[in-house]
Amino acid sequence: MTDRIRTEPDFDALREKFDSFSLHLKARMREFEQNGAFATTNAAFTQRLLKDQASVEIEMQAAMNHGSPWNATWTELERDVNALIGDFGHLQQRFDAQMQERGRIAG
């Protein structure tokens, strides 16, 4: 999920990438909650990520309702989707490192 989209404006591809990311985000958030990864240090970051994801969803829907996105909208949406994916990647790395550390401590 770390690849970047940079082609001619292709709204369907960007929408598909965003939808895939959103599903992955929800699944990992459930996993984080089940494994107790929402420590105080991750809670603020996680809440910001979820807020940003909701904002991009609104932007994406508005662009779909408008029709083909113009270049400025495309550029903003592409930037926002890629930023979300990057931020989520950082959260996953922190979560995975915490889980590995717990495994070493418990084991």
Secondary structure, 3 states (H helix, E strand, C coil): CCCCCCCCCCHHHHHHHHHHHHHHHHHHHHHHHHCCCCCHHHHHHHHHHHHHHHHHHHHHHHHHHHCCCCHHHHHHHHHHHHHHHHHHHHHHHHHHHHHHHHHHHHC
